Amino acid sequence: MSATLHYFNGRGKAEIVRLSMAAAKVEFSQVDITEKHQFEALKTEGKLVFGQLPLVEYEGNNLVQSCSTARYFAAKGDLLGSNEQEKLNIDILFEGTRDFNSAFIPYGFAGFKEVLDNAKQTVIPKYLPVFNSILSKNGSNGHLVGSKLSLADLGLLEVSLTIEELLGEDELKPYPEVQNFLKVMKSNEAIANYLRSDLRKKKNDERYVAEVQRVLN
Amino acid sequence: MSATLHYFNGRGKAEIVRLSMAAAKVEFSQVDITEKHQFEALKTEGKLVFGQLPLVEYEGNNLVQSCSTARYFAAKGDLLGSNEQEKLNIDILFEGTRDFNSAFIPYGFAGFKEVLDNAKQTVIPKYLPVFNSILSKNGSNGHLVGSKLSLADLGLLEVSLTIEELLGEDELKPYPEVQNFLKVMKSNEAIANYLRSDLRKKKNDERYVAEVQRVLN
């Protein structure tokens, strides 16, 4: 059965959900929330437990909270690890990617250059060396844990793609393991298909920021 | 085997980990990190993947990222749900309690009154009616999902206890289901034992805030 994702017409907090559905090979369509009345309607229908997007309608469930939704689809796609130790490591590293990624979520909403300058001073020097080292210790196979794709990989993929696009690929040069990881990820068929599809939204721009603010305020 | 929690001498991000260990009946001791050299030693020993606390040493693992650690112990205590639907609902509601709770984490660090005033205007009117309603729909049995204790309950317990202590029990009066929930939680033997033990830290005060800042800076 296919899923329906309701979110603004951008990446934001829905991107990890999209990546997890794509990697788990769950087909989905998108409803872009571009007008306030659409958002209000979802709330009135009781589909948003905490009044927030993203929402995924799937098999009668109203899935909210992006990390829970990502874990739900990751479980379906067997992306949470094969044993207790892998499960633990994947959960910890995924949470780390969320902290890392959170610095980029306000891109455009708290300035464009400001957000990137802040990221360059804080999260990039903090997290990239750690993930580079973990990738190396895991055997330079392009995965953070074990020898196959996991939710932790999807988390790092999201933020690596963001860095590559917003700051340029040179930003990743000091981290060859992360560069190799990104190459491996991009060669994954399900991920490659998603990234070149219309489902992949564009980076935040002024128009998008204004649209989100109009829906929310 | 018993666990060792390393954290500052307060509740902070470790509290949900303590609650999950207590509820899962995993014995633990605590090392209070009150001096910079203790924190630096843990980093040098490679025990903090992302250079952050809390850390739990348990069965040879260095558990970090508080939500992952809480889930790990919740799994051991069978607190993550009995079937796929329960697991999903518990994960979503737990994430909601984390968003709710995050407004109280800066208590003392971003002012005392300021943090509470902000919570009264934002998260309390947003989340308490939702959890009150979920508790009612679940049969007013003092649990958010199903008929037994879950990680979602522990998440709501943490924030309800905080509200009761910092804002007074009257703050919960408009939410009788939450009041009943809190009563049920406090009558849980494992939780009651923890709350009256020395393991339960005190609320943030100026001394604690200064101590944490000294360790971190």
Interface residues (C-beta under 8 A of the other chain):
Chain A: V49 F50 G51 N61 L63 V64 Q65 C67 S68 T69 R71 Y72 Q85 L88 D91 I92 L93 F94 E95 G96 D99 K126 Y127 V130 I134
Chain B: V49 F50 G51 N61 L63 V64 Q65 C67 S68 T69 R71 Y72 Q85 L88 D91 I92 L93 F94 E95 G96 D99 K126 Y127 V130 I134
